[in-house]
Amino acid sequence: MIQVTKKDAKEPTENLIRRFTRKVQQSGVVAQAKQMQYFEKDVSKRDRRLRAIVRKERKAQKFKKIRLGQK
């Protein structure tokens, strides 16, 4: 998805940059790159969820012991 923008003879550089930026944003290249930057496989998502569940359970047990006056 290469964006080609050619400069006209009397066109200022700022306008060229603005036109190029708009073209890139409309094509969705930047948004797609940002999405793929933090891509996670489904397996790692599942593992992360399981670790979160374990962490919540441990925290709940800790506060339960504190309420009962135990260490």
PQR file of N, CA, C, O and H, with PARSE charges and radii, in Angstrom:
ATOM      1  N   MET A   1       0.827  -1.183   0.000 -0.4000 1.5000
ATOM      2  CA  MET A   1       0.000   0.000   0.000 -0.0000 2.0000
ATOM      3  C   MET A   1       0.873   1.250   0.000  0.5500 1.7000
ATOM      4  O   MET A   1       0.857   2.025   0.956 -0.5500 1.4000
ATOM      5  N   ILE A   2       1.610   1.437  -1.040 -0.4000 1.5000
ATOM      6  CA  ILE A   2       2.473   2.599  -1.152 -0.0000 2.0000
ATOM      7  C   ILE A   2       1.645   3.785  -1.621  0.5500 1.7000
ATOM      8  O   ILE A   2       0.889   3.683  -2.587 -0.5500 1.4000
ATOM      9  H   ILE A   2       1.623   0.807  -1.817  0.4000 1.0000
ATOM     10  N   GLN A   3       1.793   4.908  -0.934 -0.4000 1.5000
ATOM     11  CA  GLN A   3       1.095   6.125  -1.309 -0.0000 2.0000
ATOM     12  C   GLN A   3       2.042   6.999  -2.128  0.5500 1.7000
ATOM     13  O   GLN A   3       3.110   7.383  -1.651 -0.5500 1.4000
ATOM     14  H   GLN A   3       2.408   4.991  -0.150  0.4000 1.0000
ATOM     15  N   VAL A   4       1.651   7.309  -3.350 -0.4000 1.5000
ATOM     16  CA  VAL A   4       2.474   8.136  -4.226 -0.0000 2.0000
ATOM     17  C   VAL A   4       1.835   9.511  -4.319  0.5500 1.7000
ATOM     18  O   VAL A   4       0.663   9.639  -4.675 -0.5500 1.4000
ATOM     19  H   VAL A   4       0.784   6.998  -3.738  0.4000 1.0000
ATOM     20  N   THR A   5       2.605  10.530  -4.001 -0.4000 1.5000
ATOM     21  CA  THR A   5       2.145  11.901  -4.087 -0.0000 2.0000
ATOM     22  C   THR A   5       3.213  12.697  -4.805  0.5500 1.7000
ATOM     23  O   THR A   5       4.349  12.783  -4.339 -0.5500 1.4000
ATOM     24  H   THR A   5       3.557  10.426  -3.712  0.4000 1.0000
ATOM     25  N   LYS A   6       2.853  13.282  -5.942 -0.4000 1.5000
ATOM     26  CA  LYS A   6       3.815  14.060  -6.714 -0.0000 2.0000
ATOM     27  C   LYS A   6       3.572  15.540  -6.490  0.5500 1.7000
ATOM     28  O   LYS A   6       2.433  15.993  -6.369 -0.5500 1.4000
ATOM     29  H   LYS A   6       1.931  13.212  -6.321  0.4000 1.0000
ATOM     30  N   LYS A   7       4.659  16.277  -6.438 -0.4000 1.5000
ATOM     31  CA  LYS A   7       4.586  17.710  -6.198 -0.0000 2.0000
ATOM     32  C   LYS A   7       4.325  18.446  -7.517  0.5500 1.7000
ATOM     33  O   LYS A   7       4.962  18.173  -8.535 -0.5500 1.4000
ATOM     34  H   LYS A   7       5.584  15.909  -6.536  0.4000 1.0000
ATOM     35  N   ASP A   8       3.376  19.382  -7.475 -0.4000 1.5000
ATOM     36  CA  ASP A   8       3.133  20.236  -8.631 -0.0000 2.0000
ATOM     37  C   ASP A   8       4.234  21.284  -8.720  0.5500 1.7000
ATOM     38  O   ASP A   8       4.996  21.469  -7.771 -0.5500 1.4000
ATOM     39  H   ASP A   8       2.859  19.604  -6.648  0.4000 1.0000
ATOM     40  N   ALA A   9       4.321  21.960  -9.838 -0.4000 1.5000
ATOM     41  CA  ALA A   9       5.417  22.901 -10.071 -0.0000 2.0000
ATOM     42  C   ALA A   9       5.440  24.048  -9.059  0.5500 1.7000
ATOM     43  O   ALA A   9       6.499  24.396  -8.537 -0.5500 1.4000
ATOM     44  H   ALA A   9       3.702  21.809 -10.610  0.4000 1.0000
ATOM     45  N   LYS A  10       4.275  24.632  -8.785 -0.4000 1.5000
ATOM     46  CA  LYS A  10       4.244  25.812  -7.904 -0.0000 2.0000
ATOM     47  C   LYS A  10       3.669  25.500  -6.528  0.5500 1.7000
ATOM     48  O   LYS A  10       3.342  26.418  -5.776 -0.5500 1.4000
ATOM     49  H   LYS A  10       3.415  24.349  -9.209  0.4000 1.0000
ATOM     50  N   GLU A  11       3.544  24.250  -6.196 -0.4000 1.5000
ATOM     51  CA  GLU A  11       2.930  23.865  -4.921 -0.0000 2.0000
ATOM     52  C   GLU A  11       3.933  23.978  -3.778  0.5500 1.7000
ATOM     53  O   GLU A  11       5.053  23.480  -3.894 -0.5500 1.4000
ATOM     54  H   GLU A  11       3.809  23.505  -6.807  0.4000 1.0000
ATOM     55  N   PRO A  12       3.552  24.622  -2.677 -0.5600 1.5000
ATOM     56  CA  PRO A  12       4.449  24.687  -1.518  0.2800 2.0000
ATOM     57  C   PRO A  12       4.632  23.296  -0.881  0.5500 1.7000
ATOM     58  O   PRO A  12       3.764  22.429  -0.987 -0.5500 1.4000
ATOM     59  N   THR A  13       5.763  23.113  -0.229 -0.4000 1.5000
ATOM     60  CA  THR A  13       6.074  21.826   0.399 -0.0000 2.0000
ATOM     61  C   THR A  13       5.063  21.479   1.489  0.5500 1.7000
ATOM     62  O   THR A  13       4.709  20.312   1.657 -0.5500 1.4000
ATOM     63  H   THR A  13       6.468  23.817  -0.142  0.4000 1.0000
ATOM     64  N   GLU A  14       4.595  22.489   2.234 -0.4000 1.5000
ATOM     65  CA  GLU A  14       3.633  22.247   3.315 -0.0000 2.0000
ATOM     66  C   GLU A  14       2.345  21.614   2.777  0.5500 1.7000
ATOM     67  O   GLU A  14       1.776  20.711   3.391 -0.5500 1.4000
ATOM     68  H   GLU A  14       4.883  23.437   2.098  0.4000 1.0000
ATOM     69  N   ASN A  15       1.899  22.110   1.615 -0.4000 1.5000
ATOM     70  CA  ASN A  15       0.686  21.536   1.015 -0.0000 2.0000
ATOM     71  C   ASN A  15       0.911  20.095   0.581  0.5500 1.7000
ATOM     72  O   ASN A  15       0.023  19.254   0.715 -0.5500 1.4000
ATOM     73  H   ASN A  15       2.361  22.843   1.116  0.4000 1.0000
ATOM     74  N   LEU A  16       2.086  19.818   0.067 -0.4000 1.5000
ATOM     75  CA  LEU A  16       2.410  18.451  -0.343 -0.0000 2.0000
ATOM     76  C   LEU A  16       2.390  17.516   0.858  0.5500 1.7000
ATOM     77  O   LEU A  16       1.832  16.421   0.795 -0.5500 1.4000
ATOM     78  H   LEU A  16       2.808  20.501  -0.042  0.4000 1.0000
ATOM     79  N   ILE A  17       2.998  17.955   1.943 -0.4000 1.5000
ATOM     80  CA  ILE A  17       3.018  17.130   3.164 -0.0000 2.0000
ATOM     81  C   ILE A  17       1.605  16.924   3.683  0.5500 1.7000
ATOM     82  O   ILE A  17       1.251  15.820   4.095 -0.5500 1.4000
ATOM     83  H   ILE A  17       3.451  18.844   1.994  0.4000 1.0000
ATOM     84  N   ARG A  18       0.793  17.976   3.668 -0.4000 1.5000
ATOM     85  CA  ARG A  18      -0.586  17.874   4.143 -0.0000 2.0000
ATOM     86  C   ARG A  18      -1.387  16.892   3.286  0.5500 1.7000
ATOM     87  O   ARG A  18      -2.149  16.077   3.805 -0.5500 1.4000
ATOM     88  H   ARG A  18       1.081  18.873   3.334  0.4000 1.0000
ATOM     89  N   ARG A  19      -1.203  16.982   1.971 -0.4000 1.5000
ATOM     90  CA  ARG A  19      -1.899  16.081   1.056 -0.0000 2.0000
ATOM     91  C   ARG A  19      -1.480  14.632   1.273  0.5500 1.7000
ATOM     92  O   ARG A  19      -2.312  13.725   1.298 -0.5500 1.4000
ATOM     93  H   ARG A  19      -0.584  17.645   1.549  0.4000 1.0000
ATOM     94  N   PHE A  20      -0.176  14.433   1.428 -0.4000 1.5000
ATOM     95  CA  PHE A  20       0.342  13.082   1.658 -0.0000 2.0000
ATOM     96  C   PHE A  20      -0.200  12.507   2.967  0.5500 1.7000
ATOM     97  O   PHE A  20      -0.626  11.353   3.016 -0.5500 1.4000
ATOM     98  H   PHE A  20       0.500  15.169   1.407  0.4000 1.0000
ATOM     99  N   THR A  21      -0.180  13.319   4.025 -0.4000 1.5000
ATOM    100  CA  THR A  21      -0.661  12.862   5.328 -0.0000 2.0000
ATOM    101  C   THR A  21      -2.128  12.468   5.254  0.5500 1.7000
ATOM    102  O   THR A  21      -2.530  11.439   5.795 -0.5500 1.4000
ATOM    103  H   THR A  21       0.166  14.257   3.985  0.4000 1.0000
ATOM    104  N   ARG A  22      -2.919  13.283   4.587 -0.4000 1.5000
ATOM    105  CA  ARG A  22      -4.344  12.992   4.454 -0.0000 2.0000
ATOM    106  C   ARG A  22      -4.562  11.690   3.690  0.5500 1.7000
ATOM    107  O   ARG A  22      -5.410  10.880   4.065 -0.5500 1.4000
ATOM    108  H   ARG A  22      -2.592  14.119   4.147  0.4000 1.0000
ATOM    109  N   LYS A  23      -3.793  11.492   2.617 -0.4000 1.5000
ATOM    110  CA  LYS A  23      -3.912  10.278   1.816 -0.0000 2.0000
ATOM    111  C   LYS A  23      -3.583   9.026   2.636  0.5500 1.7000
ATOM    112  O   LYS A  23      -4.274   8.012   2.550 -0.5500 1.4000
ATOM    113  H   LYS A  23      -3.105  12.150   2.313  0.4000 1.0000
ATOM    114  N   VAL A  24      -2.524   9.120   3.422 -0.4000 1.5000
ATOM    115  CA  VAL A  24      -2.105   7.983   4.253 -0.0000 2.0000
ATOM    116  C   VAL A  24      -3.162   7.679   5.307  0.5500 1.7000
ATOM    117  O   VAL A  24      -3.480   6.512   5.538 -0.5500 1.4000
ATOM    118  H   VAL A  24      -1.962   9.944   3.492  0.4000 1.0000
ATOM    119  N   GLN A  25      -3.709   8.701   5.946 -0.4000 1.5000
ATOM    120  CA  GLN A  25      -4.733   8.483   6.963 -0.0000 2.0000
ATOM    121  C   GLN A  25      -5.990   7.869   6.358  0.5500 1.7000
ATOM    122  O   GLN A  25      -6.591   6.978   6.959 -0.5500 1.4000
ATOM    123  H   GLN A  25      -3.451   9.649   5.757  0.4000 1.0000
ATOM    124  N   GLN A  26      -6.391   8.327   5.194 -0.4000 1.5000
ATOM    125  CA  GLN A  26      -7.592   7.800   4.553 -0.0000 2.0000
ATOM    126  C   GLN A  26      -7.407   6.355   4.113  0.5500 1.7000
ATOM    127  O   GLN A  26      -8.368   5.585   4.088 -0.5500 1.4000
ATOM    128  H   GLN A  26      -5.903   9.051   4.706  0.4000 1.0000
ATOM    129  N   SER A  27      -6.184   5.985   3.767 -0.4000 1.5000
ATOM    130  CA  SER A  27      -5.951   4.609   3.324 -0.0000 2.0000
ATOM    131  C   SER A  27      -5.958   3.627   4.498  0.5500 1.7000
ATOM    132  O   SER A  27      -6.158   2.430   4.297 -0.5500 1.4000
ATOM    133  H   SER A  27      -5.404   6.611   3.787  0.4000 1.0000
ATOM    134  N   GLY A  28      -5.742   4.117   5.715 -0.4000 1.5000
ATOM    135  CA  GLY A  28      -5.790   3.257   6.898 -0.0000 2.0000
ATOM    136  C   GLY A  28      -4.497   2.518   7.185  0.5500 1.7000
ATOM    137  O   GLY A  28      -4.494   1.584   7.987 -0.5500 1.4000
ATOM    138  H   GLY A  28      -5.579   5.090   5.879  0.4000 1.0000
ATOM    139  N   VAL A  29      -3.412   2.904   6.562 -0.4000 1.5000
ATOM    140  CA  VAL A  29      -2.128   2.215   6.747 -0.0000 2.0000
ATOM    141  C   VAL A  29      -1.631   2.382   8.178  0.5500 1.7000
ATOM    142  O   VAL A  29      -1.176   1.421   8.798 -0.5500 1.4000
ATOM    143  H   VAL A  29      -3.415   3.663   5.910  0.4000 1.0000
ATOM    144  N   VAL A  30      -1.720   3.610   8.703 -0.4000 1.5000
ATOM    145  CA  VAL A  30      -1.218   3.888  10.050 -0.0000 2.0000
ATOM    146  C   VAL A  30      -2.052   3.142  11.089  0.5500 1.7000
ATOM    147  O   VAL A  30      -1.502   2.562  12.026 -0.5500 1.4000
ATOM    148  H   VAL A  30      -2.090   4.391   8.199  0.4000 1.0000
ATOM    149  N   ALA A  31      -3.358   3.154  10.932 -0.4000 1.5000
ATOM    150  CA  ALA A  31      -4.235   2.472  11.884 -0.0000 2.0000
ATOM    151  C   ALA A  31      -3.958   0.973  11.901  0.5500 1.7000
ATOM    152  O   ALA A  31      -3.935   0.352  12.964 -0.5500 1.4000
ATOM    153  H   ALA A  31      -3.805   3.625  10.172  0.4000 1.0000
ATOM    154  N   GLN A  32      -3.749   0.402  10.733 -0.4000 1.5000
ATOM    155  CA  GLN A  32      -3.461  -1.029  10.658 -0.0000 2.0000
ATOM    156  C   GLN A  32      -2.116  -1.352  11.306  0.5500 1.7000
ATOM    157  O   GLN A  32      -1.989  -2.369  11.988 -0.5500 1.4000
ATOM    158  H   GLN A  32      -3.767   0.906   9.870  0.4000 1.0000
ATOM    159  N   ALA A  33      -1.128  -0.512  11.104 -0.4000 1.5000
ATOM    160  CA  ALA A  33       0.184  -0.738  11.707 -0.0000 2.0000
ATOM    161  C   ALA A  33       0.106  -0.667  13.225  0.5500 1.7000
ATOM    162  O   ALA A  33       0.748  -1.458  13.917 -0.5500 1.4000
ATOM    163  H   ALA A  33      -1.231   0.314  10.550  0.4000 1.0000
ATOM    164  N   LYS A  34      -0.676   0.275  13.749 -0.4000 1.5000
ATOM    165  CA  LYS A  34      -0.834   0.394  15.200 -0.0000 2.0000
ATOM    166  C   LYS A  34      -1.554  -0.823  15.771  0.5500 1.7000
ATOM    167  O   LYS A  34      -1.220  -1.287  16.861 -0.5500 1.4000
ATOM    168  H   LYS A  34      -1.197   0.917  13.187  0.4000 1.0000
ATOM    169  N   GLN A  35      -2.536  -1.339  15.043 -0.4000 1.5000
ATOM    170  CA  GLN A  35      -3.248  -2.533  15.500 -0.0000 2.0000
ATOM    171  C   GLN A  35      -2.303  -3.725  15.605  0.5500 1.7000
ATOM    172  O   GLN A  35      -2.342  -4.471  16.584 -0.5500 1.4000
ATOM    173  H   GLN A  35      -2.807  -0.961  14.157  0.4000 1.0000
ATOM    174  N   MET A  36      -1.459  -3.899  14.603 -0.4000 1.5000
ATOM    175  CA  MET A  36      -0.580  -5.056  14.562 -0.0000 2.0000
ATOM    176  C   MET A  36       0.611  -4.924  15.509  0.5500 1.7000
ATOM    177  O   MET A  36       1.309  -5.904  15.769 -0.5500 1.4000
ATOM    178  H   MET A  36      -1.426  -3.293  13.809  0.4000 1.0000
ATOM    179  N   GLN A  37       0.842  -3.728  16.020 -0.4000 1.5000
ATOM    180  CA  GLN A  37       1.994  -3.497  16.891 -0.0000 2.0000
ATOM    181  C   GLN A  37       1.908  -4.345  18.165  0.5500 1.7000
ATOM    182  O   GLN A  37       2.921  -4.866  18.632 -0.5500 1.4000
ATOM    183  H   GLN A  37       0.275  -2.932  15.808  0.4000 1.0000
ATOM    184  N   TYR A  38       0.722  -4.482  18.716 -0.4000 1.5000
ATOM    185  CA  TYR A  38       0.549  -5.222  19.965 -0.0000 2.0000
ATOM    186  C   TYR A  38      -0.257  -6.496  19.750  0.5500 1.7000
ATOM    187  O   TYR A  38      -1.038  -6.885  20.618 -0.5500 1.4000
ATOM    188  H   TYR A  38      -0.100  -4.059  18.336  0.4000 1.0000
ATOM    189  N   PHE A  39      -0.082  -7.143  18.618 -0.4000 1.5000
ATOM    190  CA  PHE A  39      -0.836  -8.347  18.287 -0.0000 2.0000
ATOM    191  C   PHE A  39      -0.508  -9.458  19.271  0.5500 1.7000
ATOM    192  O   PHE A  39       0.657  -9.689  19.595 -0.5500 1.4000
ATOM    193  H   PHE A  39       0.552  -6.826  17.913  0.4000 1.0000
ATOM    194  N   GLU A  40      -1.540 -10.141  19.741 -0.4000 1.5000
ATOM    195  CA  GLU A  40      -1.359 -11.273  20.642 -0.0000 2.0000
ATOM    196  C   GLU A  40      -2.072 -12.479  20.048  0.5500 1.7000
ATOM    197  O   GLU A  40      -3.166 -12.360  19.496 -0.5500 1.4000
ATOM    198  H   GLU A  40      -2.486  -9.953  19.477  0.4000 1.0000
ATOM    199  N   LYS A  41      -1.452 -13.615  20.164 -0.4000 1.5000
ATOM    200  CA  LYS A  41      -2.105 -14.841  19.723 -0.0000 2.0000
ATOM    201  C   LYS A  41      -3.199 -15.201  20.718  0.5500 1.7000
ATOM    202  O   LYS A  41      -3.170 -14.754  21.864 -0.5500 1.4000
ATOM    203  H   LYS A  41      -0.563 -13.711  20.612  0.4000 1.0000
ATOM    204  N   ASP A  42      -4.168 -16.012  20.283 -0.4000 1.5000
ATOM    205  CA  ASP A  42      -5.273 -16.402  21.148 -0.0000 2.0000
ATOM    206  C   ASP A  42      -4.787 -17.175  22.360  0.5500 1.7000
ATOM    207  O   ASP A  42      -5.367 -17.060  23.439 -0.5500 1.4000
ATOM    208  H   ASP A  42      -4.191 -16.376  19.352  0.4000 1.0000
ATOM    209  N   VAL A  43      -3.733 -17.961  22.198 -0.4000 1.5000
ATOM    210  CA  VAL A  43      -3.205 -18.753  23.314 -0.0000 2.0000
ATOM    211  C   VAL A  43      -2.717 -17.831  24.417  0.5500 1.7000
ATOM    212  O   VAL A  43      -3.002 -18.071  25.591 -0.5500 1.4000
ATOM    213  H   VAL A  43      -3.262 -18.055  21.321  0.4000 1.0000
ATOM    214  N   SER A  44      -1.995 -16.792  24.068 -0.4000 1.5000
ATOM    215  CA  SER A  44      -1.470 -15.896  25.088 -0.0000 2.0000
ATOM    216  C   SER A  44      -2.590 -15.095  25.735  0.5500 1.7000
ATOM    217  O   SER A  44      -2.495 -14.748  26.912 -0.5500 1.4000
ATOM    218  H   SER A  44      -1.764 -16.596  23.115  0.4000 1.0000
ATOM    219  N   LYS A  45      -3.657 -14.791  24.986 -0.4000 1.5000
ATOM    220  CA  LYS A  45      -4.805 -14.103  25.582 -0.0000 2.0000
ATOM    221  C   LYS A  45      -5.440 -14.982  26.650  0.5500 1.7000
ATOM    222  O   LYS A  45      -5.799 -14.506  27.727 -0.5500 1.4000
ATOM    223  H   LYS A  45      -3.735 -15.073  24.029  0.4000 1.0000
ATOM    224  N   ARG A  46      -5.576 -16.280  26.340 -0.4000 1.5000
ATOM    225  CA  ARG A  46      -6.179 -17.213  27.293 -0.0000 2.0000
ATOM    226  C   ARG A  46      -5.318 -17.312  28.547  0.5500 1.7000
ATOM    227  O   ARG A  46      -5.829 -17.288  29.667 -0.5500 1.4000
ATOM    228  H   ARG A  46      -5.284 -16.667  25.465  0.4000 1.0000
ATOM    229  N   ASP A  47      -4.003 -17.423  28.346 -0.4000 1.5000
ATOM    230  CA  ASP A  47      -3.099 -17.504  29.494 -0.0000 2.0000
ATOM    231  C   ASP A  47      -3.188 -16.258  30.356  0.5500 1.7000
ATOM    232  O   ASP A  47      -3.170 -16.342  31.584 -0.5500 1.4000
ATOM    233  H   ASP A  47      -3.588 -17.443  27.436  0.4000 1.0000
ATOM    234  N   ARG A  48      -3.285 -15.103  29.714 -0.4000 1.5000
ATOM    235  CA  ARG A  48      -3.368 -13.845  30.460 -0.0000 2.0000
ATOM    236  C   ARG A  48      -4.646 -13.796  31.287  0.5500 1.7000
ATOM    237  O   ARG A  48      -4.635 -13.345  32.432 -0.5500 1.4000
ATOM    238  H   ARG A  48      -3.300 -15.035  28.716  0.4000 1.0000
ATOM    239  N   ARG A  49      -5.743 -14.260  30.705 -0.4000 1.5000
ATOM    240  CA  ARG A  49      -7.004 -14.293  31.444 -0.0000 2.0000
ATOM    241  C   ARG A  49      -6.922 -15.229  32.642  0.5500 1.7000
ATOM    242  O   ARG A  49      -7.388 -14.895  33.732 -0.5500 1.4000
ATOM    243  H   ARG A  49      -5.752 -14.627  29.775  0.4000 1.0000
ATOM    244  N   LEU A  50      -6.328 -16.406  32.436 -0.4000 1.5000
ATOM    245  CA  LEU A  50      -6.204 -17.358  33.542 -0.0000 2.0000
ATOM    246  C   LEU A  50      -5.353 -16.785  34.669  0.5500 1.7000
ATOM    247  O   LEU A  50      -5.676 -16.953  35.844 -0.5500 1.4000
ATOM    248  H   LEU A  50      -5.950 -16.677  31.551  0.4000 1.0000
ATOM    249  N   ARG A  51      -4.268 -16.111  34.308 -0.4000 1.5000
ATOM    250  CA  ARG A  51      -3.422 -15.496  35.344 -0.0000 2.0000
ATOM    251  C   ARG A  51      -4.184 -14.410  36.091  0.5500 1.7000
ATOM    252  O   ARG A  51      -4.004 -14.249  37.298 -0.5500 1.4000
ATOM    253  H   ARG A  51      -4.005 -15.974  33.353  0.4000 1.0000
ATOM    254  N   ALA A  52      -5.025 -13.669  35.394 -0.4000 1.5000
ATOM    255  CA  ALA A  52      -5.822 -12.625  36.049 -0.0000 2.0000
ATOM    256  C   ALA A  52      -6.808 -13.240  37.036  0.5500 1.7000
ATOM    257  O   ALA A  52      -7.028 -12.692  38.116 -0.5500 1.4000
ATOM    258  H   ALA A  52      -5.171 -13.800  34.413  0.4000 1.0000
ATOM    259  N   ILE A  53      -7.400 -14.371  36.673 -0.4000 1.5000
ATOM    260  CA  ILE A  53      -8.341 -15.044  37.569 -0.0000 2.0000
ATOM    261  C   ILE A  53      -7.625 -15.511  38.826  0.5500 1.7000
ATOM    262  O   ILE A  53      -8.129 -15.330  39.935 -0.5500 1.4000
ATOM    263  H   ILE A  53      -7.221 -14.816  35.795  0.4000 1.0000
ATOM    264  N   VAL A  54      -6.460 -16.105  38.659 -0.4000 1.5000
ATOM    265  CA  VAL A  54      -5.680 -16.580  39.807 -0.0000 2.0000
ATOM    266  C   VAL A  54      -5.297 -15.408  40.700  0.5500 1.7000
ATOM    267  O   VAL A  54      -5.372 -15.500  41.925 -0.5500 1.4000
ATOM    268  H   VAL A  54      -6.051 -16.252  37.758  0.4000 1.0000
ATOM    269  N   ARG A  55      -4.885 -14.305  40.080 -0.4000 1.5000
ATOM    270  CA  ARG A  55      -4.486 -13.122  40.843 -0.0000 2.0000
ATOM    271  C   ARG A  55      -5.661 -12.577  41.654  0.5500 1.7000
ATOM    272  O   ARG A  55      -5.488 -12.182  42.807 -0.5500 1.4000
ATOM    273  H   ARG A  55      -4.823 -14.230  39.085  0.4000 1.0000
ATOM    274  N   LYS A  56      -6.857 -12.553  41.058 -0.4000 1.5000
ATOM    275  CA  LYS A  56      -8.046 -12.077  41.775 -0.0000 2.0000
ATOM    276  C   LYS A  56      -8.368 -12.972  42.965  0.5500 1.7000
ATOM    277  O   LYS A  56      -8.700 -12.485  44.046 -0.5500 1.4000
ATOM    278  H   LYS A  56      -6.998 -12.874  40.121  0.4000 1.0000
ATOM    279  N   GLU A  57      -8.267 -14.286  42.759 -0.4000 1.5000
ATOM    280  CA  GLU A  57      -8.564 -15.226  43.845 -0.0000 2.0000
ATOM    281  C   GLU A  57      -7.586 -15.060  44.998  0.5500 1.7000
ATOM    282  O   GLU A  57      -7.989 -15.059  46.161 -0.5500 1.4000
ATOM    283  H   GLU A  57      -7.997 -14.681  41.881  0.4000 1.0000
ATOM    284  N   ARG A  58      -6.309 -14.922  44.684 -0.4000 1.5000
ATOM    285  CA  ARG A  58      -5.301 -14.721  45.734 -0.0000 2.0000
ATOM    286  C   ARG A  58      -5.556 -13.436  46.507  0.5500 1.7000
ATOM    287  O   ARG A  58      -5.431 -13.410  47.731 -0.5500 1.4000
ATOM    288  H   ARG A  58      -5.982 -14.923  43.739  0.4000 1.0000
ATOM    289  N   LYS A  59      -5.912 -12.374  45.799 -0.4000 1.5000
ATOM    290  CA  LYS A  59      -6.184 -11.097  46.444 -0.0000 2.0000
ATOM    291  C   LYS A  59      -7.397 -11.216  47.362  0.5500 1.7000
ATOM    292  O   LYS A  59      -7.396 -10.685  48.473 -0.5500 1.4000
ATOM    293  H   LYS A  59      -6.013 -12.395  44.804  0.4000 1.0000
ATOM    294  N   ALA A  60      -8.437 -11.919  46.893 -0.4000 1.5000
ATOM    295  CA  ALA A  60      -9.644 -12.108  47.710 -0.0000 2.0000
ATOM    296  C   ALA A  60      -9.321 -12.893  48.970  0.5500 1.7000
ATOM    297  O   ALA A  60      -9.803 -12.553  50.050 -0.5500 1.4000
ATOM    298  H   ALA A  60      -8.438 -12.350  45.991  0.4000 1.0000
ATOM    299  N   GLN A  61      -8.502 -13.950  48.845 -0.4000 1.5000
ATOM    300  CA  GLN A  61      -8.108 -14.734  50.017 -0.0000 2.0000
ATOM    301  C   GLN A  61      -7.302 -13.893  50.999  0.5500 1.7000
ATOM    302  O   GLN A  61      -7.477 -14.013  52.212 -0.5500 1.4000
ATOM    303  H   GLN A  61      -8.111 -14.226  47.967  0.4000 1.0000
ATOM    304  N   LYS A  62      -6.434 -13.058  50.488 -0.4000 1.5000
ATOM    305  CA  LYS A  62      -5.606 -12.196  51.333 -0.0000 2.0000
ATOM    306  C   LYS A  62      -6.478 -11.248  52.148  0.5500 1.7000
ATOM    307  O   LYS A  62      -6.272 -11.104  53.353 -0.5500 1.4000
ATOM    308  H   LYS A  62      -6.292 -12.961  49.503  0.4000 1.0000
ATOM    309  N   PHE A  63      -7.455 -10.597  51.506 -0.4000 1.5000
ATOM    310  CA  PHE A  63      -8.320  -9.676  52.223 -0.0000 2.0000
ATOM    311  C   PHE A  63      -9.248 -10.400  53.193  0.5500 1.7000
ATOM    312  O   PHE A  63      -9.619  -9.856  54.233 -0.5500 1.4000
ATOM    313  H   PHE A  63      -7.622 -10.713  50.527  0.4000 1.0000
ATOM    314  N   LYS A  64      -9.616 -11.621  52.848 -0.4000 1.5000
ATOM    315  CA  LYS A  64     -10.456 -12.410  53.766 -0.0000 2.0000
ATOM    316  C   LYS A  64      -9.690 -12.717  55.045  0.5500 1.7000
ATOM    317  O   LYS A  64     -10.246 -12.621  56.139 -0.5500 1.4000
ATOM    318  H   LYS A  64      -9.315 -12.063  52.003  0.4000 1.0000
ATOM    319  N   LYS A  65      -8.416 -13.086  54.917 -0.4000 1.5000
ATOM    320  CA  LYS A  65      -7.583 -13.357  56.085 -0.0000 2.0000
ATOM    321  C   LYS A  65      -7.389 -12.102  56.926  0.5500 1.7000
ATOM    322  O   LYS A  65      -7.392 -12.163  58.156 -0.5500 1.4000
ATOM    323  H   LYS A  65      -7.965 -13.164  54.028  0.4000 1.0000
ATOM    324  N   ILE A  66      -7.219 -10.966  56.258 -0.4000 1.5000
ATOM    325  CA  ILE A  66      -7.032  -9.706  56.984 -0.0000 2.0000
ATOM    326  C   ILE A  66      -8.291  -9.368  57.778  0.5500 1.7000
ATOM    327  O   ILE A  66      -8.197  -8.906  58.915 -0.5500 1.4000
ATOM    328  H   ILE A  66      -7.217 -10.917  55.259  0.4000 1.0000
ATOM    329  N   ARG A  67      -9.450  -9.591  57.202 -0.4000 1.5000
ATOM    330  CA  ARG A  67     -10.717  -9.310  57.903 -0.0000 2.0000
ATOM    331  C   ARG A  67     -10.892 -10.213  59.123  0.5500 1.7000
ATOM    332  O   ARG A  67     -11.443  -9.804  60.145 -0.5500 1.4000
ATOM    333  H   ARG A  67      -9.526  -9.967  56.278  0.4000 1.0000
ATOM    334  N   LEU A  68     -10.405 -11.466  58.991 -0.4000 1.5000
ATOM    335  CA  LEU A  68     -10.539 -12.410  60.102 -0.0000 2.0000
ATOM    336  C   LEU A  68      -9.451 -12.195  61.151  0.5500 1.7000
ATOM    337  O   LEU A  68      -9.503 -12.811  62.215 -0.5500 1.4000
ATOM    338  H   LEU A  68      -9.958 -11.799  58.161  0.4000 1.0000
ATOM    339  N   GLY A  69      -8.493 -11.358  60.886 -0.4000 1.5000
ATOM    340  CA  GLY A  69      -7.445 -11.045  61.857 -0.0000 2.0000
ATOM    341  C   GLY A  69      -6.273 -12.015  61.761  0.5500 1.7000
ATOM    342  O   GLY A  69      -5.462 -12.078  62.686 -0.5500 1.4000
ATOM    343  H   GLY A  69      -8.451 -10.857  60.022  0.4000 1.0000
ATOM    344  N   GLN A  70      -6.161 -12.752  60.701 -0.4000 1.5000
ATOM    345  CA  GLN A  70      -5.041 -13.663  60.521 -0.0000 2.0000
ATOM    346  C   GLN A  70      -3.986 -12.997  59.646  0.5500 1.7000
ATOM    347  O   GLN A  70      -4.233 -11.974  59.007 -0.5500 1.4000
ATOM    348  H   GLN A  70      -6.820 -12.701  59.950  0.4000 1.0000
ATOM    349  N   LYS A  71      -2.800 -13.609  59.635 -0.4000 1.5000
ATOM    350  CA  LYS A  71      -1.757 -13.057  58.781 -0.0000 2.0000
ATOM    351  C   LYS A  71      -1.803 -13.591  57.406  0.5500 1.7000
ATOM    352  O   LYS A  71      -0.982 -13.216  56.570 -0.5500 1.4000
ATOM    353  H   LYS A  71      -2.599 -14.440  60.154  0.4000 1.0000
TER
END
